Amino acid sequence: MPHVVCLRSVHEEALAMLRNAPGVTLEVLDPVNEQTIAASVPKADAVIVRATPINRDFLKHAPNLRIVARHGVGYDAVDVPALTERGIPLTVTPDANAVSVAEHAMMLMLNIARGTAQYDAKVRALTWITPPVPATFDLAGRTVLVMGFGRIGGRVARLCAAFGMNVLVRDPYVAQNTIKGAGFTPVKDLQAGLAAADVVTIHLPSNAETRGLVNGGFIAAMKPGAVLINTARGTLVEEAPLAAALASGHLAAAGLDVFWDEPARAENPLLKLPNVVLTPHSAAATEQSFRRMGLSCAESILACFENRLDEDVVINKEVLRGNA
């Protein structure tokens, strides 16, 4: 009888789907710690994971594991080679949170453009102000560089275009004609794209190629007075040079949903800067996204048990061939 262990709860509809599946048992761990993992994971045929690292130490507790279903799209906390060695597929929820994260990126852009947080604080303090020279600006007419043209980056590009922005796209893994066909301008030369963009928004996975991509050189190449948005992964951005550029005025502002270390630490200099809008890795945390991610995980697990797993949701596709 297949047993599913959920590392923290997910949407109730997803839990109900698993509970109601013939022959499947379900266990929800909360809290998730060394003791609960050691007690429950040895029985697991499948695991749903949200934030818990899945590494070799974890896998030592899971001799029967057949699938790991990631509740989201990022998997930098999962040791994919270790899973592949065991023939265990890692699935993600590729379409479930794209809308939510894209909207969050736009929210951060709009918040910065219109000074929402500062104006809100002034009104609450009964300081009614009409600036003689407004510090806010329209998104319309501005140039945005979208880094990454996947499901989320593509949606952000379309939303930016709807706001009247000039949209540049940088993604060396997508054909330039595909980007042009979508109505956007492909960027071959990253330095030229950074010099032209009023806003740079990051929509890339974190891996050996991209980790620390936004470093001192990247930031120095950005247009003076530009804005940086990151709703992807904190490890894409080196925070010390970003904080220095924001403090010096080279960059006007940043909107960040993710941090190199999470939860963010008190010593992080970005927390002390007034020209940064911060959210706690919550871009995908909408009611609808939570439901879609949970259901996608449950569907993948049941499909795995029935040997009909969709390879489009599998990261290490080679295990499907090995398990065929």
Backbone torsions as a table, in degrees:
resi	resn	phi	psi	omega
1	MET	NA	114.4	-177.7
2	PRO	-62.4	137.3	-179.3
3	HIS	-118.2	130.9	-178.9
4	VAL	-110.0	130.1	175.0
5	VAL	-113.2	123.7	-179.5
6	CYS	-103.8	117.1	-178.9
7	LEU	-84.6	89.3	-168.7
8	ARG	83.1	150.1	-173.8
9	SER	-70.9	154.4	173.7
10	VAL	-123.8	-170.5	-175.4
11	HIS	-59.5	141.0	-175.2
12	GLU	-59.6	-33.4	178.5
13	GLU	-64.3	-35.8	177.9
14	ALA	-68.9	-41.9	177.7
15	LEU	-63.6	-40.2	179.1
16	ALA	-64.3	-39.1	178.5
17	MET	-59.1	-41.4	-179.6
18	LEU	-73.4	-41.6	179.6
19	ARG	-62.2	-34.9	-175.7
20	ASN	-86.8	-6.7	179.9
21	ALA	-72.2	131.0	-178.1
22	PRO	-58.8	129.1	174.3
23	GLY	78.5	5.4	-177.7
24	VAL	-107.6	135.7	173.3
25	THR	-112.6	153.9	-173.3
26	LEU	-133.1	140.2	175.3
27	GLU	-137.0	130.3	178.7
28	VAL	-108.1	121.0	179.0
29	LEU	-92.2	125.9	174.3
30	ASP	-163.0	106.2	12.9
31	PRO	-82.0	166.3	174.2
32	VAL	-106.0	114.0	178.9
33	ASN	-148.9	-177.4	-176.1
34	GLU	-59.1	-38.2	-176.7
35	GLN	-69.6	-45.8	-178.4
36	THR	-70.5	-35.2	176.3
37	ILE	-63.6	-46.4	-178.1
38	ALA	-63.4	-31.0	-177.3
39	ALA	-82.1	-32.9	-169.5
40	SER	-109.4	-36.4	-173.0
41	VAL	-65.3	-29.4	177.1
42	PRO	-57.7	-22.6	-179.9
43	LYS	-89.9	-4.5	-168.5
44	ALA	-81.5	130.7	166.2
45	ASP	-92.9	-23.7	180.0
46	ALA	-144.8	148.3	178.5
47	VAL	-130.4	133.8	167.6
48	ILE	-101.6	125.3	-175.2
49	VAL	-122.7	137.5	175.4
50	ARG	-105.4	-68.5	-176.8
51	ALA	-121.1	-11.0	-176.9
52	THR	-65.6	130.0	175.8
53	PRO	-62.9	133.1	174.3
54	ILE	-108.0	100.4	-176.1
55	ASN	-128.5	-173.6	-176.7
56	ARG	-64.3	-34.8	177.0
57	ASP	-63.3	-42.2	177.4
58	PHE	-61.9	-45.1	-174.4
59	LEU	-66.8	-21.7	175.6
60	LYS	-61.4	-25.9	-179.9
61	HIS	-86.1	-2.2	-168.4
62	ALA	-125.4	69.1	-176.8
63	PRO	-68.4	-23.3	-175.5
64	ASN	-102.3	6.6	-170.8
65	LEU	-64.7	131.5	-179.2
66	ARG	-113.7	-20.6	-178.1
67	ILE	-160.2	143.8	169.0
68	VAL	-116.3	121.5	179.9
69	ALA	-106.9	112.0	-179.6
70	ARG	-83.3	125.7	179.7
71	HIS	-82.5	77.1	-175.1
72	GLY	144.2	-167.5	-178.1
73	VAL	-113.2	-24.9	179.4
74	GLY	-79.5	141.1	-178.7
75	TYR	-137.2	28.4	-179.2
76	ASP	-69.3	-14.5	176.5
77	ALA	-93.3	8.5	-179.3
78	VAL	-112.6	130.5	177.0
79	ASP	-82.4	88.9	-175.8
80	VAL	-63.3	-44.1	177.7
81	PRO	-57.3	-36.6	179.0
82	ALA	-65.6	-40.1	176.2
83	LEU	-64.8	-43.6	-177.4
84	THR	-62.2	-39.5	177.9
85	GLU	-58.6	-32.4	-179.7
86	ARG	-90.1	-3.1	-178.1
87	GLY	73.5	26.5	-176.7
88	ILE	-101.3	119.8	177.8
89	PRO	-73.2	143.7	170.9
90	LEU	-107.5	121.6	176.7
91	THR	-108.2	153.8	174.9
92	VAL	-126.3	-179.6	-179.0
93	THR	-116.8	75.3	-164.9
94	PRO	-63.6	-29.9	-177.4
95	ASP	-102.9	-8.9	-167.7
96	ALA	-69.5	-37.1	-173.1
97	ASN	-114.4	7.5	-175.2
98	ALA	-60.4	-46.0	-179.9
99	VAL	-60.1	-46.1	-174.8
100	SER	-64.8	-44.8	-178.7
101	VAL	-68.7	-39.4	178.8
102	ALA	-62.3	-43.8	178.3
103	GLU	-63.8	-36.9	179.4
104	HIS	-64.8	-40.5	176.9
105	ALA	-59.7	-42.5	178.4
106	MET	-66.3	-36.9	177.7
107	MET	-60.4	-43.0	178.8
108	LEU	-64.6	-42.6	176.9
109	MET	-58.6	-47.9	-177.3
110	LEU	-66.8	-38.8	178.7
111	ASN	-60.0	-43.7	178.2
112	ILE	-68.4	-46.4	-176.6
113	ALA	-60.1	-38.7	-174.3
114	ARG	-104.6	4.1	176.2
115	GLY	61.8	35.1	-172.1
116	THR	-58.4	-48.0	-176.4
117	ALA	-63.0	-41.4	-179.3
118	GLN	-68.4	-43.1	179.1
119	TYR	-64.6	-38.9	178.5
120	ASP	-60.4	-45.1	179.8
121	ALA	-62.7	-39.7	179.9
122	LYS	-64.7	-44.3	-178.9
123	VAL	-64.3	-42.5	178.7
124	ARG	-62.7	-30.4	178.5
125	ALA	-86.7	8.3	-178.8
126	LEU	59.4	31.6	175.2
127	THR	-105.3	91.2	-177.0
128	TRP	-84.4	116.5	-173.8
129	ILE	-123.7	144.8	170.1
130	THR	-126.1	94.7	-173.9
131	PRO	-60.0	135.3	177.7
132	PRO	-64.1	-34.4	175.1
133	VAL	-127.3	97.8	-175.1
134	PRO	-57.7	137.3	178.4
135	ALA	-87.8	-4.8	-178.7
136	THR	-87.7	168.7	-177.2
137	PHE	-149.0	161.0	174.9
138	ASP	-82.7	144.8	169.4
139	LEU	-73.8	-34.7	179.9
140	ALA	-56.3	132.2	179.6
141	GLY	88.9	-12.5	178.1
142	ARG	-83.5	159.3	178.2
143	THR	-103.7	129.2	178.2
144	VAL	-117.0	138.1	173.5
145	LEU	-107.2	115.0	179.0
146	VAL	-94.8	114.4	-179.3
147	MET	-92.8	102.7	-177.9
148	GLY	107.5	125.8	-175.2
149	PHE	-121.7	43.1	174.5
150	GLY	-85.0	-153.6	-176.6
151	ARG	-61.7	-41.7	-178.5
152	ILE	-79.4	-49.3	-179.6
153	GLY	-58.5	-38.3	178.0
154	GLY	-63.4	-40.1	177.8
155	ARG	-67.2	-40.8	178.7
156	VAL	-61.6	-42.3	179.1
157	ALA	-58.8	-43.5	-179.6
158	ARG	-67.2	-39.0	177.7
159	LEU	-65.4	-42.0	178.2
160	CYS	-62.0	-41.5	178.1
161	ALA	-62.5	-37.6	178.9
162	ALA	-64.4	-27.0	176.6
163	PHE	-84.9	3.0	178.1
164	GLY	84.5	20.2	179.7
165	MET	-86.4	153.4	172.0
166	ASN	-85.2	116.0	-168.4
167	VAL	-104.1	117.3	170.6
168	LEU	-102.2	145.5	-179.5
169	VAL	-129.9	130.8	176.5
170	ARG	-117.7	111.6	174.6
171	ASP	-157.8	98.5	-176.3
172	PRO	-66.5	-10.0	-179.3
173	TYR	-97.5	2.5	177.3
174	VAL	-116.8	132.9	-179.0
175	ALA	-58.5	138.0	-179.0
176	GLN	-59.3	-35.6	179.0
177	ASN	-65.4	-30.2	176.3
178	THR	-65.8	-43.6	179.2
179	ILE	-66.7	-44.5	177.8
180	LYS	-61.7	-42.2	-179.6
181	GLY	-62.8	-26.7	177.2
182	ALA	-81.2	-5.4	176.7
183	GLY	97.5	14.3	-176.7
184	PHE	-118.7	168.8	-177.4
185	THR	-100.8	115.3	178.3
186	PRO	-71.8	146.7	-179.5
187	VAL	-115.6	114.6	174.4
188	LYS	-83.7	-46.8	-175.2
189	ASP	-92.5	105.4	-177.1
190	LEU	-59.3	-41.7	-178.1
191	GLN	-60.4	-42.1	178.9
192	ALA	-66.3	-39.7	178.4
193	GLY	-63.9	-41.9	179.1
194	LEU	-65.7	-37.8	-179.4
195	ALA	-68.0	-25.0	-175.9
196	ALA	-93.0	-20.2	-167.9
197	ALA	-87.6	131.7	171.3
198	ASP	-80.0	-27.6	178.5
199	VAL	-134.3	134.2	172.4
200	VAL	-118.2	123.7	-178.8
201	THR	-122.4	131.4	-169.3
202	ILE	-100.7	127.7	179.0
203	HIS	-141.7	64.0	-175.2
204	LEU	-126.4	153.9	170.4
205	PRO	-74.8	159.8	174.8
206	SER	-98.5	117.8	178.4
207	ASN	-149.6	-172.7	-176.4
208	ALA	-60.4	-30.1	-178.7
209	GLU	-78.7	-33.6	-171.4
210	THR	-104.9	-15.7	-175.8
211	ARG	-60.8	125.9	-177.6
212	GLY	73.7	17.3	-179.4
213	LEU	-56.6	-43.9	179.6
214	VAL	-85.4	86.9	-177.6
215	ASN	-113.5	-167.4	-177.5
216	GLY	-59.3	-40.9	179.8
217	GLY	-66.9	-42.0	177.7
218	PHE	-59.2	-48.9	-176.7
219	ILE	-66.6	-39.4	178.8
220	ALA	-62.6	-30.6	-179.9
221	ALA	-78.7	-12.7	179.8
222	MET	-70.5	150.9	179.6
223	LYS	-59.9	132.4	176.6
224	PRO	-55.8	133.4	-178.6
225	GLY	84.6	7.1	-178.5
226	ALA	-76.8	170.2	-178.7
227	VAL	-120.4	139.6	176.1
228	LEU	-113.1	132.7	176.2
229	ILE	-120.9	131.6	176.3
230	ASN	-135.0	109.6	173.8
231	THR	-117.2	17.6	-174.4
232	ALA	-98.1	-86.0	178.7
233	ARG	-141.2	139.2	-177.7
234	GLY	-64.1	-29.3	-177.2
235	THR	-75.4	0.3	172.6
236	LEU	-78.4	-20.2	-170.8
237	VAL	-121.4	124.0	172.5
238	GLU	-77.8	118.4	-167.2
239	GLU	-77.8	-30.4	-178.6
240	ALA	-63.6	-50.5	177.8
241	PRO	-66.8	-29.9	176.5
242	LEU	-65.6	-46.1	179.2
243	ALA	-61.6	-40.2	179.5
244	ALA	-64.2	-41.0	-179.3
245	ALA	-68.1	-34.3	177.7
246	LEU	-72.3	-38.6	179.9
247	ALA	-69.3	-34.5	-178.0
248	SER	-80.6	-16.8	-176.6
249	GLY	92.7	-2.1	176.5
250	HIS	-58.8	-41.9	170.8
251	LEU	-104.9	140.0	-178.0
252	ALA	-75.5	-38.6	-174.9
253	ALA	-167.0	168.1	173.8
254	ALA	-142.7	148.6	172.6
255	GLY	-122.0	117.6	-171.1
256	LEU	-127.6	126.0	173.8
257	ASP	-103.2	-10.1	-173.4
258	VAL	-135.7	155.9	-174.7
259	PHE	-137.9	157.8	179.9
260	TRP	-60.4	-45.9	174.1
261	ASP	-111.2	128.5	179.2
262	GLU	-127.0	135.5	-2.5
263	PRO	-61.8	156.5	179.2
264	ALA	-59.7	142.9	-177.4
265	ARG	-96.1	155.5	-176.2
266	ALA	-61.0	-30.5	-177.2
267	GLU	-81.5	-2.6	179.7
268	ASN	-65.3	118.5	-175.0
269	PRO	-65.0	-22.0	-179.3
270	LEU	-65.1	-27.2	-178.0
271	LEU	-69.6	-18.5	-175.4
272	LYS	-98.6	-2.3	-175.1
273	LEU	-92.8	134.0	-177.6
274	PRO	-75.7	-17.4	-175.9
275	ASN	-99.5	30.8	176.4
276	VAL	-127.2	130.6	173.9
277	VAL	-102.0	126.1	-171.7
278	LEU	-122.0	138.3	171.3
279	THR	-134.5	155.0	-168.7
280	PRO	-91.1	62.9	-178.9
281	HIS	51.3	51.6	-173.0
282	SER	-117.6	11.4	-174.8
283	ALA	-59.6	-34.4	-178.4
284	ALA	-91.9	1.4	-170.8
285	ALA	-89.2	60.0	170.4
286	THR	-105.5	160.8	179.3
287	GLU	-57.4	-44.6	-177.0
288	GLN	-68.7	-41.7	179.8
289	SER	-65.0	-42.0	179.5
290	PHE	-59.1	-42.0	178.0
291	ARG	-65.5	-47.5	-177.9
292	ARG	-62.6	-41.3	-179.4
293	MET	-65.2	-43.2	179.5
294	GLY	-62.5	-46.6	-179.5
295	LEU	-64.3	-38.2	178.5
296	SER	-62.8	-41.7	177.4
297	CYS	-62.5	-46.8	-179.3
298	ALA	-61.9	-42.4	179.8
299	GLU	-63.2	-40.7	179.4
300	SER	-64.1	-42.0	-179.5
301	ILE	-64.5	-46.9	179.9
302	LEU	-64.6	-37.5	177.5
303	ALA	-64.6	-38.6	178.1
304	CYS	-62.8	-44.3	179.9
305	PHE	-61.8	-26.8	-178.4
306	GLU	-101.0	10.9	178.4
307	ASN	56.7	41.5	178.0
308	ARG	-134.9	33.5	-176.2
309	LEU	-65.2	131.9	-179.9
310	ASP	-76.9	119.0	-176.5
311	GLU	-66.0	-17.4	180.0
312	ASP	-65.9	-21.8	180.0
313	VAL	-100.7	0.9	-175.8
314	VAL	-97.4	131.0	179.2
315	ILE	-78.6	-50.4	-178.4
316	ASN	-97.1	73.7	-173.6
317	LYS	-60.1	-22.8	-177.2
318	GLU	-62.5	-25.0	179.6
319	VAL	-69.7	-25.7	178.9
320	LEU	-66.5	-39.4	177.8
321	ARG	-68.5	-38.4	-179.8
322	GLY	-69.4	-29.6	-178.8
323	ASN	-91.1	-2.1	-175.2
324	ALA	-67.6	NA	NA
